[in-house]
Amino acid sequence: MRILLVEDDERITDALAEDLSDQHYAIDVAYDGEEGWELATAFTYDLILLDIMLPKMDGITICQKLRSQGYSTPVLMLTARDTIDDKVIGLDAGADDYLVKPFDLQELSARIRALLRRGNATSPPVLEWGNLRLDPSTCEVFYEERLLPLSPKEYSLLEFFLRSGRRVFSRAQILEHLWPFERLPEEATVKAHIRGLRQKLEAAGAPSDLIETVYGLGYRLKEKP
């Protein structure tokens, strides 16, 4: 599952990105409204977490523009405003849910799961590549009938590849997609996660080169058998 987080408070962004990544979600982060709008319209997301008070373009405007152009992606608004009028404005703009800061991470996670369950009715629940199956609704990965014990980052990495087909990604692109921008690790971290993922896939019976190295360019999924 891929979530767009649009929030200008770096402390909140760091905490949310880390917590959601640990739950196997792939997180993209935007720190202002214009960047959030560009990401929301350029990529496909399962959910958008949207702050209302943002630089350059506020969350209400973003939500209204998305809905006016037919986007049905669930939107959960995050705000410090807690009056009834503020909630009504957010919901009337097209938000599916509304959570007031400060909030509990467990409550946020529960609301996210509820919104994603609604969205699953109209989106394919399982990603497949030959004998490999990833179920975003349960965060489980199987090769044939064997369940793979993946770490959160390995799961997010595999889901990233499965959603991208045969596209090649460099280490830098993988870092930008799977880690919040302000705490990017070294590129060697990607190599280590790729190696660990390959080992677990191979142990389950998958080809050792299911994730191919395209020398000088990056990585991609091996062509389907």
N, C-alpha and C positions, 0 to 999 in steps of 0.2 A: 504494500500500500504506500502511495506517495502523497505526502502532505506538504502544502505550501504554508509557511509561517510568515506572516507580514506583521512585524513588530519592531518598533524603534528603540525599545529599552533593551540594551545588550545583556543585562543581568537576567531578565526574564527569558530572552531568546536563548541564552546559554543553558539555563535550567530546563526549558522546554525541549530544546533540541536534544540534549543528553538523555532526558527521560524518555522521549518518544523513540529515539534511536534504540534504546535498550529494549523497547517493546517491538522491535523489528520494522518500524516505519522508516521509510526513506524521506528525509527532510530537506526541502529547499527553503532558504531564508532570504527575505527581503527586508530592508531597514527603512524604506520609505514607500509612499503610496505609488509613485510612478514605477519604481522597480517591481513592486508587487503586481501592478497591472500588467506590465510587460511579461512577467513570468506566467501569470495566470492565463494570458491569452496565447502564449507561445508553446506551453506544455500542457499535458493532460494530468490532472490531479484527482485524487479520490476525495480530498477534503481540503478546505482552505480555512486556516485559523487567522482571523483578521482583526487587528486592533482598530479602534475607531479614530483615535487621535494620532495622526501620522503626518510627517512632513510631506510637502509637495502635493499629495492627494489624500484626502481623508477616507477612512474605511467605508463610510456610508456611500460616498460617491463611487468607490470601486464596486461595491456590491450592486448598486443601482445600474451601473454600466454593464456589469456582467449579465445581470438578469435581462436588461433591455436587448442584449445581443443573443439571448437564448441559452446562456450557459446554465446548466442544471447542477453543477458541482455543489455539494453541501458546503455551506458557509457557517462557521461558528465564530461569532463576534466576541472579542475580548475588550473590556473597557473598565475604567474606574468610575464611570457614571452609572448610578444605580437607581435613578428615579424611574417611575413608571413611564413617563413621557419619553425618556431616553430609550427604554426598552422597546416601546411601541415604534419609535422612529427606526430603530435598527431592524426590527422584524418586518416593518412595512417596506424597508429598502430591499428586502429579499433574503435576509439572514434566516437560517433554519434553527438556530439556537443562539443564546446570549448568556455569557458568563461574566460576572463582575469580579474585578481584581480587588484585593488579593484573593486567589482561589486555591483550592486544594488540588494537587496533581492527580489524586485518585478520582476526584469528581470529574476533572477534565477528561481523564482517560475513559471514564464510563460514558460521558457524553459523546466523545469521539466514536467509541464503539457503537453506540446507538445510531449515530448518523451514518456510519459506514454500513451498518446492517440495512438501512433504508436504501442506500445507494447500490448495494449488491444485487437488488432485484433487477437492475437494468444494466449491470456490467458483468462480463464473464468472470466467474469466481475462481477459475483454475487456469494457471499458465502452464503450458506443456511444451516440451522439446524432446521429441522421441519418447523414451521411457522415463523421462524426468518430469515430475509434476510438482508444482508449487501452488498451494492453496492460500491465498491472501486472507481469507476469512478465518482460518485457524492458525496461520503462520507455520504450517507444516510443509516439509519437503520430502518427497518420496522418489526413490529410483526403483522402478518396478514396484515391488511391495515393501521395500526397506525404507524405514524412516531415518532421515539424516539428522544427527544431533548438531545442528549448526549454531554458531554464536550469533548474536544480533547483527554484527557487521558482516559476517559471512552470508547470512540470510539476505540482508539488504543488497549486498553485492550481487548475489545470484538473481534476485528479483530484478535488479537493474539491467542485467544482461538479458534476462528473459523478456523484458518489456521492450528491448531494443533490437531484437532479431540478430542480424549478422553485422550490425554496425560495429566499427572498431573504435575503442576508447583508449586514449592515452592514460598514463598514471595520473597526470595532472587533472584530466577531466573526471576521472573516478574520484579523486580527492575532493574536487569541488562539489560533486554530487552527493557524496556520502558523509562528508564532514562539514559542520558549520565553518564558514569562511575564516572566522577569527581564530580558530584553533586547529588549523591544518597541520597534520603531522608530516613527517618526511615521506618522500615518494617510496622509500623502501618499505613503508608500512603497507602500501598497496601490494607490493610483491609478496610480503609475508602473508597477507590475507588470501591472495590468489593461491599461493602454495598450500595453505591450510584447507581451503575449499576444494582444491583438486584432490588432495589426499583423502578427504572424506567422501568425495564423489567416487573416487577409484575404489575405496574400501567397500562401497555399496554395490560395486559392479559396473560402474560407468567407465567409459574410455578415459585413459589418463589425460588425453588432450581434448576433453569436452570443452574446456575453455582454452582456446588456442592463443599462442603468442604470435603476433604479427610483428616480426622483427623490425625495429626502428619506428614502429607506429603505436603498438599497444596490445590490447586483448579483444577477443570476440568469441562468440559461441561457435563451435565446430558445426559445419553444415549438417543438417538433419540426415540421418541414415535413410 
